[in-house]
Amino acid sequence: MSPDATPHAQPPLRIRGAALRRGERELWSGLDLDVAPGEFIAVLGPSGSGKTTLLRAILGLEHLSAGTIETGGRRVERRGNRHIGYVPQQRPLPPETALRGRDLVTLGVTGHKFGFSLPTRRDRERIDALVADVGAEAFADRPVGELSGGEQQRLRIGQAIADDPDLLLCDEPLTSLDLANQQAIVALIDRHRRDRGTGVLFVTHDINPVLDVVDRILYIAGGRFTLGKPDEVLETSVLSDLYGAPVAVLRAGGRLVVVGAPDAEVAHHHHHDDDENGGVRA
């Protein structure tokens, strides 16, 4: 967080004793987590471990089996919180989508208003500033369906930060992006959290694109979890204990790879419960 960033009165996120079940299966329990202003926490784990479900609980879209979630000092009890920004997986919009690029950002600025209303002058100034902030000036007025995945994801970030949220939730935002666009998206999120003191919870299968910016890692597997700095969590002994099976963490060419991690069962999960890709890359 930069010295000029406005300090937050309350932690962007505080979770105490949280548990969540799917039928007879417990995804995780006893989760305590504080996200400090400007902190970047990556959430890792196999498919079906409950990473996306955790974000949905923070958004008020899932009910905990036990425990509490607070954002900005207020209990999460229902969906809709302007203090939280959300960046979804990168899924290309259809070519025929009847929106310009800047219209995605506009939804973040005016979408909370009831009824049909044209953006005010102040709204337009805010939209222009957000478009510039995410580097989208060159394509903001083109049909959004014609834009590349990386361009669309830049605009989604502009939409997510429109209300200057205290907490930014990112659910696999790098999926299907090439390396250059992954680096650009991570740099945008990292710059915003440092400048504005926004806490970031970043769900990912692959730690490598964010390894240089992450402060802590929450690793969930088999109904258990571990939380700590990257060097503390991404160790062979730690992950082997977490999985209850031999797991190796290999370092090669500046990248990390987890080998031997058994994937979680996903047969009884709804489509949104977690990611569709098997295996774990760290």
C-alpha positions, 0 to 999 in steps of 0.5 A: 500500500502506498503512503498516499493511499487512504487507510481503511478503518476496518479490515477489508475481510475478517472470517471466523470459525467458518465452515461449509458443507455440501450434503454429507461432505465438508468442504472446509471448517474452522477457517479464520482469515483476516485480509489486511488493507493492500494485502494480496492473498492467493487461494489455491487447491484442487478442483472441488476444494471450495475455493469459488464457494468461499468467494460466493460466501463472502459475496453473500451468495452461499450460507456458511454451515458455521462461523461468520464473515465480516467485510469492513466491520459489517456482517455479511448477511445478504448479497450485494455489497458495494465495498466488494469488487468482483472479477470473474473468470475470463469467459469471452462474450459473444461477438453479437453482444450489444455493448461497447467496451466502456459500457461494461465499465459504465455498469460498474459506475451506474449499475446500482441505480434503479431504473433507466438513467443516463450517466451524469457528467460526474459519472462520465468523468469517472468512467473515462478515468477507469478506462484510462486506469486499466489501459483500455482507451484504445478499444473502449468504444469498440463492440465488446464482443470483438475484443480479445479476452485480455481486453475484455478482462481489463474492462471487467477489472475497471467495472470491479473497481468502479466503487473503489472497493475495500476488497477485490475478489478474483475468481480465476481471472487469468483462465484462457489468457496468454502469458502476456495478458496474464502478466498485464492483468496481474500488474493492473490488480497489483498496482490498484491494491498498492495505490488504493489499499484494496485487499485482494483474494485471488483464486487460482490454479497456478501460483506462478503468474502471481508469485512475485506479488502475493503476500500469503497463500491459503491452500485448501485440500481435502476439507483442510487448509493451511495459511502462510507466506509462499515459502511456508506453504509451498513446501513438500512436507507442508502439502504432503501433510495437508493432502495426507499423501506424498506430494512434491514441490518442484522448482524449475526455471523460476516456476513452481510445480506441485507433483502427486497431489490427488484431485478432490472428488467433484462428482457431487458438486454443482457447476459453480462449486469450483473450477472445472480443470483437474489437477493442481499447478502451483 
